[in-house]
Amino acid sequence: MSIEEKIEKFILRNSKSGFFTKVSTIPYKFEISESRAWDIVGEFLSTGSLESVHDEFTGEMKLCEPGKIYSIMNLERQRKREKFSSFKKKRK
């Protein structure tokens, strides 16, 4: 399996589990240069096999399978709310 296929499978698996994949994790996870990671990501985006969104706080690009951006964003919001509410309960 090529490095491109491994990266795509990793991103799609994260997406199916309800998580985005940050572009910055790809060079670290797959031991490739940052430049090579961006080349691969660009190819995925240009063919439409992946979609991207930018993090509203850091501006970092996050990837997911096509059509999943809003459902994953909703899941992220739910996880943040649950984390915040459990933190508030612990402080009482």
Residue frames as qw, qx, qy, qz and C-alpha x, y, z in Angstrom:
[[0.000, 0.890, 0.455, 0.000, 0.00, 0.00, 0.00],
 [0.410, 0.495, -0.026, 0.765, 1.41, 3.41, -0.96],
 [0.223, -0.190, -0.451, 0.843, 1.91, 6.22, 1.56],
 [0.292, -0.089, -0.191, -0.933, -0.90, 8.15, -0.14],
 [0.622, -0.284, -0.636, -0.358, -3.30, 5.24, 0.35],
 [0.501, -0.264, -0.668, 0.482, -2.27, 4.87, 3.99],
 [0.036, -0.085, -0.227, 0.970, -2.85, 8.56, 4.63],
 [0.449, -0.161, -0.369, -0.798, -6.22, 8.53, 2.90],
 [0.627, -0.305, -0.714, -0.072, -7.36, 5.46, 4.87],
 [0.362, -0.203, -0.554, 0.721, -6.23, 7.10, 8.12],
 [0.157, 0.016, 0.034, -0.987, -8.18, 10.29, 7.39],
 [0.566, -0.194, -0.518, -0.611, -11.29, 8.39, 6.31],
 [0.570, -0.272, -0.746, 0.213, -11.15, 6.17, 9.41],
 [0.160, -0.174, -0.423, 0.875, -10.91, 9.24, 11.67],
 [0.319, -0.052, -0.222, -0.920, -13.78, 10.82, 9.76],
 [0.604, -0.256, -0.677, -0.332, -16.01, 7.76, 10.18],
 [0.506, -0.317, -0.657, 0.460, -15.25, 7.91, 13.91],
 [0.155, -0.911, -0.377, -0.060, -16.39, 11.53, 14.05],
 [0.465, -0.697, 0.112, 0.535, -13.03, 13.32, 14.08],
 [0.469, 0.867, -0.165, -0.031, -11.16, 15.64, 11.75],
 [0.848, -0.102, 0.068, 0.516, -7.52, 14.98, 10.89],
 [0.060, -0.933, 0.135, 0.327, -5.26, 18.01, 11.20],
 [0.720, 0.650, -0.206, 0.132, -2.82, 18.35, 8.32],
 [0.038, -0.782, 0.557, -0.278, -0.02, 18.95, 10.85],
 [0.756, -0.328, 0.535, -0.186, -0.38, 15.39, 12.18],
 [0.905, 0.420, -0.004, -0.070, 0.35, 13.77, 8.81],
 [0.448, 0.683, -0.528, 0.234, 4.13, 14.42, 8.64],
 [0.332, -0.510, 0.670, -0.425, 4.49, 13.26, 12.26],
 [0.840, -0.015, 0.419, -0.344, 2.32, 10.15, 11.93],
 [0.907, 0.400, 0.132, 0.021, 3.67, 8.97, 8.58],
 [0.600, -0.510, 0.331, 0.519, 7.26, 10.22, 8.91],
 [0.537, 0.530, 0.385, 0.531, 7.22, 12.31, 5.74],
 [0.254, -0.026, -0.055, 0.965, 8.23, 15.91, 5.14],
 [0.208, 0.577, 0.442, -0.655, 5.72, 18.68, 5.67],
 [0.251, 0.457, -0.416, -0.745, 6.11, 19.62, 2.00],
 [0.172, 0.005, -0.937, -0.303, 5.28, 16.07, 0.89],
 [0.074, 0.429, 0.810, -0.393, 2.25, 16.01, 3.22],
 [0.267, 0.587, 0.133, -0.752, 0.91, 19.22, 1.65],
 [0.235, 0.297, -0.694, -0.612, 1.45, 17.79, -1.86],
 [0.099, -0.189, -0.976, -0.041, -0.56, 14.69, -0.93],
 [0.120, 0.541, 0.601, -0.576, -3.31, 16.73, 0.75],
 [0.239, 0.499, -0.206, -0.807, -3.50, 19.02, -2.28],
 [0.209, 0.091, -0.860, -0.456, -3.98, 16.02, -4.54],
 [0.029, -0.376, -0.901, 0.216, -6.79, 14.65, -2.34],
 [0.157, 0.596, 0.346, -0.708, -8.54, 18.02, -2.28],
 [0.229, 0.420, -0.434, -0.763, -8.21, 18.56, -6.02],
 [0.228, -0.039, -0.911, -0.340, -9.71, 15.15, -6.81],
 [0.584, -0.338, -0.089, -0.733, -12.53, 15.64, -4.31],
 [0.691, -0.111, -0.711, 0.068, -11.67, 12.53, -2.31],
 [0.418, -0.408, -0.550, 0.597, -11.40, 14.67, 0.86],
 [0.033, -0.868, -0.244, -0.432, -12.80, 17.97, 2.10],
 [0.483, -0.007, -0.414, 0.772, -11.20, 20.54, 4.36],
 [0.265, -0.897, -0.266, -0.233, -12.19, 23.16, 6.89],
 [0.354, 0.452, -0.427, 0.699, -10.04, 25.56, 8.87],
 [0.451, -0.448, -0.639, 0.434, -10.07, 25.54, 12.66],
 [0.056, -0.891, -0.297, -0.338, -11.89, 28.65, 13.85],
 [0.508, -0.847, 0.066, 0.143, -9.33, 29.36, 16.60],
 [0.601, -0.459, 0.445, 0.480, -5.96, 28.24, 15.20],
 [0.443, 0.703, -0.264, -0.490, -6.65, 28.50, 11.47],
 [0.248, -0.336, 0.886, 0.200, -5.18, 25.04, 10.99],
 [0.613, 0.179, -0.480, -0.601, -6.55, 22.96, 8.10],
 [0.512, -0.095, 0.797, -0.305, -8.54, 19.90, 9.11],
 [0.349, 0.196, -0.730, -0.555, -9.56, 17.10, 6.74],
 [0.566, 0.088, 0.709, -0.412, -12.48, 14.68, 6.51],
 [0.308, 0.239, 0.843, 0.371, -14.39, 12.59, 4.04],
 [0.122, -0.184, -0.356, -0.908, -16.69, 14.47, 1.64],
 [0.495, -0.476, -0.475, -0.550, -20.03, 15.48, 3.10],
 [0.673, -0.414, -0.558, 0.252, -19.01, 15.05, 6.75],
 [0.256, 0.344, -0.250, 0.868, -17.79, 18.54, 7.67],
 [0.401, -0.473, 0.034, -0.783, -20.95, 19.70, 9.45],
 [0.870, -0.354, -0.298, -0.172, -21.70, 16.43, 11.22],
 [0.732, -0.013, -0.384, 0.563, -18.15, 16.28, 12.60],
 [0.064, 0.404, -0.185, 0.893, -18.31, 19.96, 13.61],
 [0.646, -0.491, -0.124, -0.571, -21.51, 19.20, 15.54],
 [0.896, -0.227, -0.348, 0.155, -19.85, 16.24, 17.24],
 [0.491, 0.226, -0.329, 0.774, -16.89, 18.45, 18.20],
 [0.259, -0.489, 0.078, -0.829, -19.27, 20.99, 19.76],
 [0.828, -0.408, -0.238, -0.301, -21.06, 18.24, 21.70],
 [0.818, -0.057, -0.379, 0.429, -17.76, 16.86, 23.01],
 [0.232, 0.345, -0.264, 0.870, -16.65, 20.36, 24.11],
 [0.516, -0.502, -0.045, -0.693, -19.98, 20.96, 25.91],
 [0.901, -0.307, -0.304, -0.047, -19.76, 17.60, 27.68],
 [0.663, 0.113, -0.361, 0.646, -16.16, 18.27, 28.69],
 [0.023, -0.430, 0.166, -0.887, -17.07, 21.73, 29.97],
 [0.677, -0.474, -0.112, -0.552, -20.10, 20.51, 31.90],
 [0.894, -0.214, -0.348, 0.182, -18.15, 17.65, 33.49],
 [0.450, 0.250, -0.324, 0.793, -15.43, 20.14, 34.47],
 [0.307, -0.493, 0.061, -0.811, -18.05, 22.39, 36.09],
 [0.842, -0.396, -0.257, -0.262, -19.49, 19.44, 38.05],
 [0.792, -0.017, -0.396, 0.463, -16.04, 18.50, 39.38],
 [0.204, 0.376, -0.253, 0.868, -15.45, 22.05, 40.67],
 [0.535, -0.549, -0.115, -0.632, -18.65, 22.03, 42.80]]
